[in-house]
Amino acid sequence: MRALVSVSDKTGVVDFARGLHQLGVEIYSTGGTKKALEDAGVPVHSVGELTNFPEILDGRVKTLHPGVHAGILARRDVPGHLSQLAEKGLVAIDLVAVNLYPFVQTIAKEGTTLEQALENIDIGGPTMIRSAAKNFPHVIVIVEPADYQPVLEKLRTGEIGIEERKKLAEKAFQHVASYDTAIASYLRPEGEKFPPEMTIALRKLQDLSYGENPHQEAAFYIEEAVAKEPGITRATQLSGRELSFNNILDLDAAVSVVQDFSPPHHSYHQA
């Protein structure tokens, strides 16, 4: 079994890779992830061993290669795919653990330039994630560190079933969709209210005790692009019972009223 591990968020990745190695998995990696694994003493191969091609353009091109994507996309139940891999000297990749450059975190910083934002748009990462998710019956795809241990446990005790693989693929496609939505929102001209096409990326903040009525279920989602703006999305509940849908609506209305009466912010300079 072979795994390709290349992550921006390195939370738990060393323990995950060590667990894979203990299971006999051959690990390939890139850049900072490869160094982190090497520093921790985890055996790891360079992606260059799959591609026989060096990183170029300051790392912009390193995984966009048939040596990576043929190994991910090959169907194991199609003999012709496997024979083509063998003919080209390529190998199958069975697990892809990738998360993306911190674009949202970068643009949230005050003073971020357009060049800095563009350099934090990941290209190879989404491509590997989409390839693995497309071929999920044969390839395990992981985009969230929270899934490392559950996947390891399944691999230790047996195979990961098709429904679990499908759920991981759903997470993967949603991860990339939210990422692309953040990029599109950033590049959209200021003041353009009604673009021809638009998506909204939401992240669940918390489950709620009930919906508009006691028999309904509800959850509180926030839009990533505005999650840092003042409002109830940044509030901390100090005490009391779990909030309901109606509690959230009332709190939002209260904050909006206060903001309507807030004085505008000015910069004053004393001579």
Order of alpha helices (4+ residues) and beta strands (2+ residues): beta-alpha-beta-alpha-beta-alpha-alpha-alpha-beta-alpha-alpha-alpha-beta-alpha-alpha-beta-beta-alpha
